[in-house]
Amino acid sequence: MIPLTFLLGFYVSNVVSRWWRQFECLKWPEDFLSILCLLLPSKESRPARHQIARYLNLTSALAWRDVSTKIRLRFPCLRNIIDAGLLTEKEYEKLQDINEPSPGIRWLTPLHWVQQLIDAEIAAGRGSVNYVSVAMNELKAFRISFRRLYCHDWVCVPLVYTQVAALATYSYFFFCLFGRQDLNHDDFYSLDSFFPLFTVVQFLFFVGWFKVGQDLMRPFGLDDDDFELSYILDRNIVTSFTIVDSLQDDDPPKFEEDVFWKHHSEQQQMHQNMFLPKVPSSLKWGRIDLSRNAHKHPPKLHTYLEMKNQDPEEYKNRKNNKFIAW
């Protein structure tokens, strides 16, 4: 009579939703850096862009080392962040001076330096004022993600809740050892008398379900299924410096006439309707199409209603579930 399905369902659903919300708190910096390139597009602002990109990754390293075991093992102390190149000696001294009177604000300091750098670049006339509000909103979202991550780390799932789920799961199968024994000696040769097959299957499902909730309870540990924050940090560092240095300083490719442009020009010269061609799939277009034998599932118009006095061509298109080019 133990409501095991209700207890485990409510427990695991809460843990899984919490696990996914924690993954969504891992903010990546490319959105803010893309707007930063619009805000500070000149080559004279490249040192400021580079410094801001480093500060964003420095914030990630400082914040994640407080919640993740993998990042803590990678950076046991701030000196290791200096060795990694995300922090300088002067910045280290400033962080130490700020952390002594105000503990817990160290990870916020680089984001405040970002605001000061942007303000200095705009005051010097090297930035566009039109994108300041958009950039500050992105910086705010970047800061909020770390604050939410700290809240998830501080406020865990109540331990009593986990104990109730564990006690219900294991006591349920403890009672099954006695309650499901076959005491009918007249029918001793039944299948379940030799081996409790369905009880074992039920044990695998329920206990496995409970173990899923336990494994996803804290995704910042050293398990194989935990979040790979070390990889994400390396990826963010490479992506950040590529955006602010390589991509921003490199001019975009010049215009070249492609297949679609030539097709559009030909239709314009012949005074035809301006319809784009289909996506090329043959070898003459420079593509080996290996999906030609795959099943095609075009979208269907489920709200189709056959009406009287309808245009024959429109009726044919709607009946065959095709798109109409307006």
Disulfide bonds with the S-S distance in Angstrom:
none
